[in-house]
Amino acid sequence: MEKNAKIYVAGHRGLVGSAIVNNLKAKGYTNIIGKTHKELDLLDQKAVKTFFETEKPEYVFLAAAKVGGIVANNTYRADFIYENLQIQNNIIHQSYKHNVKKLMFLGSTCIYPKNCPQPMKEEYLLTSELEYTNEPYAIAKIAGIKMCESYNLQYGTNFISVMPTNLYGPNDNFDLEKSHVLPALIRKIHCAKLLNEKKYDEVIQDLGVNTLIEAKAYLANFGVDENRVEIWGSGKPRREFLWSEDMADACVFLMENRDFKDTYTTQEGSNTTCSSNEVKNKEIRNTHINIGTGVDISIKELAETIKEIIGFQGDLYFNTDKPDGTMKKLTDPSKLHSLGWKHKVELRKGIEKMYEWYQQ
């Protein structure tokens, strides 16, 4: 990518998109476009078409998506599949129609089967059934991968798909109803600590309510009081976490240095890519790239680490009446490593940085 190339980051205010924008700016890119939802509704096919006609971006990072944790995914199933399909269909198709040089589609490792062999390799995609709670979201993201592959194979576009593991970092979503596990734990344990230390004004300010009674009642809905924090499930499931700024660095690295042809091989163990004629006669699959650390941690260990970093003196209660979700989800980042990139920020340091950001 040229430093003055016009780069559109869809979802530039979110956890993923904002990290990509910051990384691009740090690397000297000067012509970055971002549109808020009010400025451009990505669900509106006509509006997206008009945007591409007017702005003519040369490169696209498709980081816009409807995202959430187990509760949100399972509650708003129709919204998750409809909105994600609509967003990616509009952007990917218009990128093709308007000759975008390269597009990166960002998904999630929840695309892999519920009982996927561990660690999860790219070739395990579509080998068995998905985890039920986030099936609509996962199906939308799988469709995005296949859409990028199909446009590349039919039209010769250069669209790359990457599947980051669980992300955390600046600009994360801390909404206790809709957030993922790590930011939710940080906020719950932080608020419990404030209650425990009788810093009631800070609790009220954090939650944006008017009285301590309101604050305590709201937190009670999520199993939080001055002495205890409830956590869903047994604490035994293991999860992998990647610092969002590391993820952004991987994305920009791939956009700068790798193309669709680098994402697959013609035969096992070969780095030879297919010619256009060979493509027509071969099955090109699993061209997406995992972005992860290859290291996981149990939810219990994660909660205890966050509790220690925050300094909460109360107890952690694991509610086994609530679902655990998939017991283990660990990516195999070997493909990414072979393409020349590896993560830098380890989990404890990342949590410390994120808690500092949250407090500020």
N, C-alpha and C positions, 0 to 999 in steps of 0.2 A: 504494500500500500504506500502511495506517495504521501508525504507529510501534509500536503495541501489538498488531498483527495476529499471529496464530500462523503462523509460517513454518517449514516443514519443509525442511531441506537434506539430501537423500539423498546419502551419500558425504561427510559433513562433515569427515572427517579427511584426505581426499586432497588432492592438489595443487589441484584445481579447487574442491572443496567448502570447504576451509579458507579459501581466498582469498575466497570468497563470504561465508562467515560473518564474517570479519574486516571486510569492506567493509560488511556490514549493521550490525554493531556500531558501526563508526565513524560511520555515518549515523544512529545513534540508535534502531535497532530493538531491542526489549527482550524479545521472546518467540520466540526461535529454538529449534527442536527439532533434535537430532541423535541418531541411534542408531548404536551400534557394531554390527558384524556379530554379535557375541555377544548383543546385546540384541534385534536384529531381523534375521533372515535374509531378505533381499529376494528370494531364490529361492523362498521358501515363500509360496505364494499365500494360504493361510489366515492366516498370521502377518501379512502385509501388510494383509489385509482387517481383521483385529482391530485393528491399529495405527490405521488410518484411522477405524474406528468409535469407538475410545477417545479418540484425540488430536484428531480433527476439525481438521486444519490448513486454514488459509484460502488459503495460497499454498505452492507447492512448487517447489523447484529440484531437478531430477533430474540430479545430478552423479555418481551412483554408476554404476560400470561396471568391467568387467574390461579393463584396458589393458596395453599393453606395446609393445616395439619389434619390429623385423623378425623376430628369432629367436623370440621368444615367440609372435607372431601366427602364424607359419608352423608352429611346433611344436605348439601347443595349439589347433588350428583348431576342433575340436568344442567345446571349453570356451568359446572366444571367442564363437561364434555362439549357443550354448545359453544361457550365463549372461547375456549382454547382452539377448537377446530376453526372457528370463524376468523380469529386473529391470524393464525398461521396460514390458512388458505388465502386470505386477502394479501398478506405481505409476500408470501412465497410466489404467488402467481404474478403479482405486479412487479416483483423483482425480475422475473423472467421476461415479462412483457416490455420492460423498460431497460433491459440489457445491463442489469447490475453485474459488475465484474465478479464479485464474490459475496456470498451470504453465509452467515453462521446461524444455525438454528439451535437454540438451547432447550434441552429437555430435562430429564431427571432419571436417576437410576431406579425409580419405581416402575420403569418400563419392564423390568425383569420379572420372571415368574415368582409366585409366592414361595415356592419351595425350590428356588434356584440353587444349583450347586454353588458353593462358596470357595474362594472369592468369585464374583460374577464377571465372566468374560463376555465380550461383545457377541460372541457366537451363541450365547444362551438365550438370546432374544427369541420370543415366540415358540419356545420349546414346551411350555405347559401353561396352566391357568395363572391368572394374575391374582394379587391380593385384592379381596373384595372391596375393602373400604375405600381404596383409591383407584379402582378399576376405570371409571370414566376418564379421569385425568390421564392415567397411563395410556389408555387407548388413543386419546387425542395426541399424546406425544409420540406414540408409535406411528400414528398416521403422518405426523410431521417428518419423521425420519424417512418413511417410505415415499413421501411426496418429494423431498429433496433428492433422494436416490432416483426416483422416476423422472424428474425433470432433467437431472444430469444425464441419464441414459438416453432419454428421448430427444432432448433439446441441446445437449452439450453445455449446460450451465455448470457453474462451479459453486455448488452449495454444499456446505459441510455441517454435519450434525454432531453436537457434543452433549454428553450426558453427565453433568456434575453430580457428585454425591451430595449428601445433606450439607447445605451451606449455612454459614453464620458470619456476622460482621456488621460494620456500620450500615445504618439505614435498614436494619432488619425490622420485621413486624413483631411488635411486643404485645399485640392485642391478645388477651388471655383466652378469648374464644376461638381465634382464628390462627394464632401463631404456631410455629413449629416448636419442637420440644426444648431446644436449647434456649432461645430467647424467652420462652414461657417460664422455664425454670429460673432464669436470672431475675425476671420481674417478680415472680411469686416469692422467691427467697429474699429478694431485696425488700419487698413490702413487709414480709414477716419480720425481718430484722428491724425495720423502722418501728413497727408496732411493739416489738419486744423491748426496744430502747425508748419507747414512749415519745418518739419523734412524730407526733400526730399530724402536725402541720405539713410535714414532708410527705406523709402518706396521702393526705387530702390533695396536695398539689400533684403528686405523681398520678393519681387516678382521675383528677379533674372533676371531683365532686365537691359538695358544699360543706358537708359535716362529717365528723368521725363516725357517726352511726351509719351513714351511707357507705363510707369507705369499708367499714367492717362487714356490713351486709354484703357488699359486692364481692369482697375477697372470700367470704364464707362460701359463696357459690362455687369457688374453685379450690375449696379445702385449705384455705390459708387463714391462720390466726397468729397471735404473738408467740405461740409455743410450738406450732407444728405446721408443716407444709405437706399436703397430700399430693402424691404422684400417681398417675394412672398406671395400673399393671403391676407386675411383680418386680420390676427393675432388672430382670434378667436379659431382656432383649439387648442385642449389641448393635451399635450404630457407628458409622464412620462420619466424621465431620471435616469440612474443608473451609479454611478462612476465605472469605469472599474475594479479597484482594489477590490471593493466590489464584483462585479460579479465573479472575479477570486477566491476570498475567498469562495464564495458559491459553485463554481464548485469543488474545491479541497476538501471542506468539504463533499460534496456528494460522491465524488470518495472514500474518506477515510472511510465513515461511512454508506453509503446506497447502496443497490443493486436494480436490476430491480424488484424484488419481493416486494420491499417497495413502488413502484410507482403506485400500483393499489389496489383496494379492490374488494372482491367477491360480496359484496352487499352494498347498500347505508348505510353509517354510520358504517361499519365494517372495522376493521383493519386486518382481517384474510386474509392471502394470499392463493393463490391456490396451490394445489399439482400438480405434472406433469400430473396426470390423469384428474384432474379437469380442467386444462388449455385447454385440448383438447375439452371439452364439454361446455366451456363458452366463451363469447365474451370479450376479453381483449382489451380495447380501452383507448385512452387518458392517456397513461402512461408517457407522457412528463411532465416536471415540469416548471412552470413559474418562472423566476427570475426577481423580480422587487421590487419597493418600495411601491406600492399601493397609491402613491401620484402623482398628475399631476399639470401642469401649462400651461397657454395659451402661444402661441407663442409671443403675444404682451408683456405679463409679462416677458417672458424669455428674449426677446430683450431689454426691458427696464432695466432688472437686469444686463445684460452684458454691456450695455451702461454705467450704473452707476459704475460698477466695473472697467471698462477700463478708464472711465473719458472723454468720447467723449461729446463735447458741441453742436454738430449739431442735426439734426432732423432725426427721423425714418419715412419712408414713406411706407405704406402698399399698394402694388399694387394689387387691387382686380380684375384686368384682368387676373391674374395668378391663377392657381388652389390652393385650400386649401388642397386637399387630405382628408382623413378621419377626421371628426370633433373631434372625441374623441377616444383615445386609452389608456386605463388604465388597467393594469393587476391586477388580484386578486392573491396575493402571499400566500394565506392561506395554500396551499399544502406545499409550501416550509417552511413556518413557522412551520407547524405540523411536518416536518422532522427535525427541530432543528436549522434553520438558519434565521437571519434577517439582513437587511442592516445597515450600520453604518454612512456613509457619506451623509449628507443632501446636497441639490442642490447648494445653494449659496456658501457654503464652497468648494464644488467640482469645481465650475466655477472659484473661486479664485485660487485654486491650479492648474487648467488646464491653466489659463492665465499666471500664473507664469512660468509654464513649457514651454509654447509656446514662451514666451519672451526669455527664456534661450536657 
